[in-house]
Every structure is written in C-alpha cells, then in structure tokens.
Amino acid sequence: MNLSMVLTRWCVLLCLALGGMGAVHAQGNLEIDTPAVSALRQSMQQRHAQLAPLYAAGAIGLAADGSVALRDASAIPLAQRAQANSLLAAENADRAALYREIARANGRPEWEADVRRTFAQRWIDRAQPGWYVQQGGNWVRK
C-alpha cells in the first residue's frame, strides 16, 4: 500500500474521529483533494522511502504532536545527519501544511489543531512494528 492510500485511509479515520467531536466537525471532509492537499500527499509519499530506514533504525519516531522527531542521532552515521535533518524538516513542514490545508479547505481553519491531534494519534496507531512512537512524553517501540 502506497503512502497516498494510507493517507486517504487515515483521512477517513480522521473524519470519523472528528465526527465524535460535535455536529459541526461531523460535516468536515478530510478526504478533500485540493491541489494543495494532493501536492502535499505526493511530496510526503516521495519522501517516505528515504524516511523508512530511519524509522526502522530507531533514529526517528512519530511524535505525539503529529510531527516526526529525531529520537537517536547516534543511529545515523555522521556523514548522513545533515541529510536526515533536511528530510525531517521537509516532512514536518509538509505535515503542518497538510493539517492546515485540510482545515482551510473545509472552510474551518480553526480546526487545524483538531486535525493535527487526530492525525498524530492515527500516525502513532498505524506505525509499523519496531518504529518508535511518543506516548506520554516517552519513546516506546511498537
């Protein structure tokens, strides 16, 4: 399953989760496919192949705030750390933009924090075995 399909499934789950937050949120379309959302998904999908080995090595993990965080820099060879930091910065910029664009595309920019929280939990719930996730401020291997 490619990242775009995974993100689409997560958007469906996000929509369901937001539906439990009240009648206004239940009307949100989190599968919305605007050009901006589509471009962000494509960018994230392309980057995922480079991030996957870092997840598997335990160097990075899924943070509780919906971002990807450096967990263990020593798991990345020194010569590759700058590239890893650039990948993390790009991924986190795309994630923040994705949360913002989904909320804005629904005409509800005030939902951005709710979208972020829900995505954060979904990313963590769906992390592959062996990846690190943040729970209660601590890193835990799934």
N, C-alpha and C positions, 0 to 999 in steps of 0.2 A: 504494500500500500504506500503510495507516494505521500509526501507531506501535504500537498493540496487536498487530497482526500481526507487525510487525518484532520486537517484544519476545518474542513467542511463538517466532518462529524463532530468536532469539538464545538463548532458554531451552533449546531443543532442542540447539543447538550447545554451549551451556554444559554440558548434561548429558553430551554426548559427550566434551567436553574433560575433565570431572571423572571420567568413566569411565576415562580413561587414568591416573588418579592412584592407583588401587588398588581393590580389591574393595568396600570399604566405600563409597567415593564413587560407584561404579558404580550403587548402588541408589538414589541420590538422584533425586527428582522435581523437576526445575527448571521444569517447566511447571505446577507446582502452582498451583491457582487458589483460594486462600483469599479471604475477603472483604477482608483487609488488602492482599494482593498485587493483587487486582483494583482496589481503590481507588487504589493507588499507580500502577498502569499507566494508569488513566484520568486521573489528575492529570497525569502526565508527557505523555500524549497531548495533553491540552488545552493544555499549556504549549508544546509543540513548535512550534506555529505562530508563537509570539512569539520563540522562540529561533532558528528557522531563518534569519531575516535577519541575525542577529548572527553565526551560523556563516559565512554566505556573505560577510559583510563582513570576516571575519577578526578580529573583535573578541573572539570567544570561541573556544575549542577544546576538544577532548576530551583530558583529561589522562591520563597513564599510570596514575594511581591510581583510575580509574573515576569521576572527577568531571568537571565542566565548569568550565573556568577562564577568567578574564579574561585575554586574551592581549594586546590592544591597546586600552586605554581611549580613545585618541585617535580610534579608528574609530567611537566612539559620541558623538553630539552631547551636549554638557554637560547640556542640559536633560533628556536621556533616561538619563543614567548611573545615577541613583538607581533608576529602574525596572529597568534591566538588572541592577544588583546584587541587587535583590529577586528577580528571575527566577532568577538564578544560585543564590542562597541556597535558594530553594524547590526548584529542580531537584536540587541536591546533597543536600538533606535527604531528598527522595524517593528518590534513588538509594541513599543509605546505608540508608534504611529498607527498600528493596526487597531489597538484599543480605541484610540481617539477617532479614527476614521469610521469604525463600526458605530460608535455612539453618534457621531456627527451625521453619518448617512441616514440614520434613523430620525434625524431632526431633534435629537436629545443629547447634546454634548455633555450635559450634566451626568449622564450615565457612564462616563468614561471610567470612573473609579470602580463602579459595579462591574463593568465589563472586565477590567483588569483583575479584580479579585476572583471573578468566576473563571476566567482563563487561567489564572495562576493555579487554582485548585485543579482544574482539568489537566493542565500540563503535568502536574505532580501525580495525579491519579493515573495518568496514562504513561508515565515514564517506564522505560524498559527495565527489566530486571538487571541489577548491577549498577544502574545510574544512581547518582546521589540527588536527593531532594531535601529541601529545607522544611523541617517540621518543628514548630515551637522554638525556632531560633537555632536549632541544631541540625547538622547534616546527618542524614540517615541514608544508608544504601538500601535501595529497593530489592 
